[in-house]
Amino acid sequence: MAVIYPFLTRLLCAALLVLPAYACNATELVDRAVLSGLASDNNNDKIEAITALGQLSNPGAAAILAALGEGKVLVAADGTVLVSVAAGKALNPATGETVTSPADAQTVNMNNRLRRALQAAQASAELFSPVAATRLAAAVKLQKEADASRTPVIERALTQEKDPQIVLALNIALASSAIKSSDAAVRTKAVIALGESKNPAFKQVLVEILAKDASGGFAEPSAEVRLAAKKSLEQIEDHQTIVSWVGNLFYGLSLGSVLLLAALGLAITFGLMGIINMAHGELLMIGAYATYLVQSFFKQYLPGAMDWYVVAALPFAFVITALVGMLLERTVIRWLYGRPLETLLATWGISLILMQTVRSIFGAQNVEVSNPSWMNGGITVLGNLSLSYNRLVIIGFALCVVVIVWLVLNYTRLGLFVRAITQNRRMADCVGVPTGRVDMLAFGLGSGIAGLAGVALSQLSNVGPDLGRGYIVDSFMVVVLGGVGQLAGTVVAAMGLGALNKFIEPFWGAVIAKIAILLFIVLFVQKRPQGLFAPKGRSAE
Amino acid sequence: MKRRSALKQLTAVSLLAMSGFTAQSFAAEDTIKVGILHSLSGTMAISETSLKDVALMTIDEINAKGGVNGKKLEAVIVDPASNWPLFAEKARQLIDKDKVSVVFGCWTSVSRKSVLPVFKELNSLLFYPVQYEGEELEKNVFYTGAAPNQQAIPAVEYLMSEDGGGAKRFVLLGTDYVYPRTTNKILREFLHSKGVKDSDIDEVYTPFGHSDYQTIVANIKKFSTGGKTAVISTINGDSNVPFYKELGNAGLKATDVPVVAFSVGEEELRGVDTKPLVGHLAAWNYFESIKNPVNADFVAKWKAYAKAKNLPNYATAVTNDPMEATYVGMYMWKQAVEQAKSTDTDKVIAAMGGQKFAAPDGFTIEMDKTNHHLHKPVFIGEIQADGQFNTVWKSKGPIRAQPWSPFIKGNEGKQGL
C-alpha cells in the first residue's frame, strides 16, 4: 500500500483539478445557513461550516470546499458567500445565480487550522468517491485526524467498502478514535489494529495507555488492553529502528553522491593534473547559473517543455564551464605549472573575480531555480520513510557521471594521454603527446564535470554567487582522502564521508558531526598521507 | 614663520589627498554626510544590498523635499564585504575620515558587536535596522528592528494558540551563532513559563551554510509523532531554502508541522521556488502585503526607484521589514536633527526619544523615550505561492521593546539606559 501512495495522491490531485470545472455546472444549492459560518470573523464558526459542508453529500458543497482551498470563496459586504468562477464573475451557491462579484468582496482567509479542517472535511466526503484511489487516500488522511465526530462517517463508509486495502485503512482510522471507547474489547481490538499499522504517529496514543496517573494506578483499567498496547508499541518501535537505519543509509548515500559530484571535477584537475584549483567551487556556481539561464529560456520560449529543462541544461552547463575552464588554463594556469603556491593564489583571485562578476550580472540575491515536477515529492517505503525523488535522481546521476569519467579516462585517446602525462610528463612529450593541448582539454573536462555538478546542486540548494564556497573545502577533503590521482579513491571517500556524517549526525548533531569528520580526516592523513588508495610503482614519484 | 604655515598647508593638502579615495569628501560644506555601512559583497550581500539601496532612495527623497535643516544629505557608501573586523575598520573610516554625522548599517549581530567600540570611542551614531536577540543597549545605537518580545515571543504564543494549531512540542532549529543561541535561550525559558517540559523541546543547531537537512527533517518527523509539533526556525537567511525543500519532499506539510521563521522575508523568498513553503509562517513587524495608504506609497516608491536605478531584477523588487526599518530610522533621525537644530551626536540622541513617524506598517510608531528601541506592531504571516505573506495574526498596536528579556536571569531591573 505504502509504495503506491504517492501515485494515489497524484490521482487525487488530478481529481481535484477537475472539480472546479464541474462546480460551474453544479446546480445543487447549498443552504444559506450552513454557508453563513464562512462569512464569520471567528475561525470556530468557519470550521463548523467547513465540517458541515463536508458532511453534505452534495456536489455543490464539495465544489465550495475545493474553491476554499484555492482561495476563490468571497464574502460580500452584506455577508453573502460567493464562489469566484471567472475574473469578475461569481456564483452564489445558495441561489445558483452567477453575479458580477462586488468590488468590496473579501476573500475568505485561510490559515493552517482551517486548511486542516478543510482536508478532513474533503476526506470524509471523498470516502464515498467512485474512484478507489481517492477513497484510499481519504482514509489515510482521516487516520491523522483522530476525532470521534467522524466515527459515524467512517462506519458508514465501511459498510459499503469492498476493497480490502481501503477496509484496512478505514479500520485504522476508526481505531484511532475507538481507542477512547468505553468497551474494553473494542479498545483491545483498536490497539492491535494500531500496532499492525506500524505507523509511528500512533505511538503517543499507546504510550498514554501505558502511562500511570498521579496516584500510581494505570490510566487504562483493563490489563488486557495494556498488554496489547505494550505489544503494539514494541511492534511500532522495532519497525522505527529499521526505518531509521535504512534512512541513515539512504541519507549517507545521497550526501555522498553530492560530495562525489562536487569532487569529481577536482579529482581530474587536482588529482590527475596536480593543479590546486581554488576556483573549482566557482565552476560549480557557473554550472548552476547556466541551469538558471536554460530555465529562463524554457520559461520564455518553451513553456510546454518546462519539465525537461534540467536535461537540456546538462550539455549547456558542461560546454559553458568547460570553455571557462579552458580559457583559465590557457591564460593563467599554464604559466604556473609546477608552482603550486602561485597557482593557489592565482586561482583564489580568479574565484573572487568570478564571484563578483556573477554578482554584477545577476545581482547579489539568489536566483530562483525550481525543481521540475517529476523531481518534487518522494516515494514512501517501509510505511513512513520517504525517499525524495530529487535525491534519488542525483544518486543515479552521480553514478552515471562516474561511469562516463571512467570510460573517458580508460577507453579514449584523451584519457590515455592524460594518464601518460600524469605518469611522466617529459617522456610523454618526447614520444609526441601534445602535452599543452591535452592539458587544456583535461582541464576543460574537469571543469565541465564541475558544471554538471552545478546543475545537480541547483536542484538541491540555493543558486547564488556564493554557492561554490560551501563545496570547495569538501571537494578537496574528498580528493585528498581518496588518494590523489585515483578515481576509485574519490568514489569510496565521498560515499564513506557521506555515510559517516549521516550516522554521526543523529547522535551528536550536525555541528559536531562536521567537526568529527574534519578531525577524522586530520588523523587519517597523519597516518596515511597518500590517502585511501595510493598510486603504486614508478608513477608514485 | 611663513615657511611653517606653508608646511602646514602642504600637510593639509596631502592629508586631503590621502583621504581623497572617497570622492565625496571633497564635496561642498553645506551638506550633511550620512554613512552607509552594508556588505555589498560576500555572503551577506544577499540581504544587505537592498538596505543600501533603500537608504539611498530615502536620502534622495529627503533631499527632494529640501534636505535637513536646509542642508542636503550626502551618502558615503563603504563595503565591509561581510567581513566582521572590516566592519569596525570601515566604521572608523566613515566617522574619522569622512566625518559622517550618522551611520546606517550592519545586519548580523556579530557585525554590530564589532563596530560598537568604534561608535562608543568616537561618540557617533549608528542606526541598526534588523531584528536581533536583545541583551544589549548602547547610548550610541538606535535599534529600529525588533527585540525578541516584538517578534519571537508573540510568534510562539500564536503557535500555542488554537488558531496557530495548539502546538505542544517545539523544535528550536537554528544556525550556530549568537542570535539563534540567545533567542532559543529566551524561548526555552518562555516555554518553561508556559508549562512546556524540556522533553518536549528539541534544540538543534547546524553549521553556517548547511545544506543537507535530511537527518534533521527525519528527526522532526519522528519528534512530531509525540504530539502536535511546531518548528521555530532561526536558520540564517539562505540555508532556509534547502530546509524547506527537504521538508516538502519528506511530505511534512505546514498543516502537519508548521514552521515559523524569524529570518525569512520577502527579499529572501525572491530567489526561491515558493511552492513547498506555502502555509509556513514568518513573524515580522512589517509585510509588503499590509494594506494601508502609507505602505502602498512606500512600495510604489521603491518599485519606481528600483526601475529608475536599473537595480538587478528590478521587475521583481520587493520591500521587507529591515528595509522599512531603515526608512523609518532615517526619517526619525531627520526629525531629531531638525528638532535639535544640530547634527551633534549628543543633541540628536537627546532629541530622538519620543519621535513619532507614520510608518508603512500602518501605525504611527514611536521611538521609546529611554531604551533606544521602536515601539512596533507584530505581524504573523503565512507564506503564499507568490512569495508574499498573508497576515493571520497581528498585535492590537505597537508593543514596547524589552531589549533585556525578562526570561533571562539577572535582567530584572535592567531597562533603559
Interface residues (C-beta under 8 A of the other chain):
Chain A: N43 N109 N111 N112 R113 R115 R116 Q119 K144 P200 A201 K203 Q204 Q240 S244 G247 N248 F250 Y251 S254 L255 V258 M355 Q356 R359 I361 F362 G363 A364 Q365 N366 V367 E368 V369 S370 N371 N376 G377 G378 T380 N384 S386 S388 Y389 N390 R391 L460 S461 N462 V463 G464 P465 D466 R469 G470 K502 E505 P506 G509 A510 V511 K514
Chain B: L40 S41 G42 T43 A45 I46 T49 E162 D163 G164 G165 D176 V204 Y205 T206 P207 G209 H210 S211 D212 Q214 T215 I216 A218 N219 K221 K222 T225 G226 G227 D238 V241 P242 K245 E246 G248 N249 A250 G251 A254 T255 D256 P258 E267 R270 G271 V272 D273 K275 P276 G279 L311 P312 N313 E382 N390 V392
